[in-house]
Amino acid sequence: MTRLHIQLVSHQLAANLIPALMERPDHAALIVTPAMLEQARRLRELQEQNGISVQVFDNAPDADVSRVHEFALDLVERLPKVDEVVLNVTGGTKLMALGFLEILRDTVDRRIYTDTENGRLEHLPVGTERAEPPVPLDSVLDVPLSLRTQGFRFRSAVSSEAGWLEHATERKRVAKGLADIARDDGAFLGELNRLASIARGEDDELLAPEQALRTPPYGQRKTHLGWLRDTGMIGWSGGREILFLDIERTRFLNGGWLEEYVYHRLHDEGIDDVALGVVGTWDGTDGARNELDVVAVHANRPLVVECKTARHGRDQGIDDHQLYKLHSIGDRLRGVFGTTWMISARTPTDDMGRRARQHGIRLLGPQDLPNLRDIVREWKAGLGAGT
């Protein structure tokens, strides 16, 4: 059976893309207003990559219901002949959706609405017909697809590199231990982070592997250093001197452990797709690369996570800029129904907490790290159908 989806294009492409990837129609007809040309280009690209033939009907009116009716009537005459025509009324303006539904209600075979918030596909009846029960949305979006719907082209991810997962799994116990240290002894973690940063240099090479603590270690710090030595993360003979062994382990101690800890917590809870160290470019830019610490997608809903291990409170301007930057990026990447977290290994200031709430960012500090598994489960459970 051949099938065609009529799609009203708007900023949120997932509402059209998810049903298309679920049902895999042979054809898609994109109804495009002048303001939605870029979104239509992206939606066409995504569907053609998945084997769906796309026809674009541009210059669609987004006002004046009589013009909307006329456009819809003319559209029917130009569609290819198929066995089933499906009208998706999720996108476009409200006036467009109402106008198309009024004119094509009896002409098309099915009418659908993507309830992204509740993870359901609604089937709209004709006249006095009784509505069919909604269908749970299939989990069809992975990290690259989800980012692409928002105008971000996925280029690579550290977690996709050959051998990375094996090495990260070997370090998993250390990442968890460092999360506990972050909760109990943030000052030690800050010192370790500082020395690892110096050892790396600005070119991300192990330029100065031998570093020295500011003061001789004793008590709990000696215990931490002995544990890191025994796990093979550093060289240490009991004094102030620390030996960083290679660039990979130095990156890990310079904050990479937190990203891996977050990755493991998400991955272990069965999240549909998780990527660490994502690199990509925004549409309409000069091709400059952008990096994202951790991105997850579950039940087609994205989660963007920024990880911080530096100390807060020294410069309020820097703290504010970090939150503003995450808000700007996260707001674009997550769409309407996504989530943004900032996870910090150092205690955030009260002012950061207030600003994070203003920006709709969930701010998690070192006290939250041991409970991150429960926080992930809470997020997952709150996504509605399809979890």
Protein Blocks (a to p, Z undefined) as FASTA:
>chain_A
ZZdddddddfblmlmmmmmmmnopabdcddddfklmmmmmmmmmmmmmnopacdddehia
fehjklmmmmmmmmmmmpccdfbdcddfkgmcfklmmmmmmmmmmmpmbdcdddfknopa
cdddehjbccddddddddfbcfklmmmmnopacfbdfklpghklmmmmmmmmmmmmmmmm
mmmmmmlmmmmmmmmmmmnomnopafblbccdfbdcehjlmmmmmmmmmnopaccehiab
dcdfbfklmmmmnopmmmmmmmmmmmmnopabacehiacddehiahiacddfbdcdeehi
acdddddfbdehjlmmlmmmmmmmmmmmmmmmnommlccddddfbdcdfklmmmmmmnop
acddfklmmmmmmmmmmmmmmnoghZZ
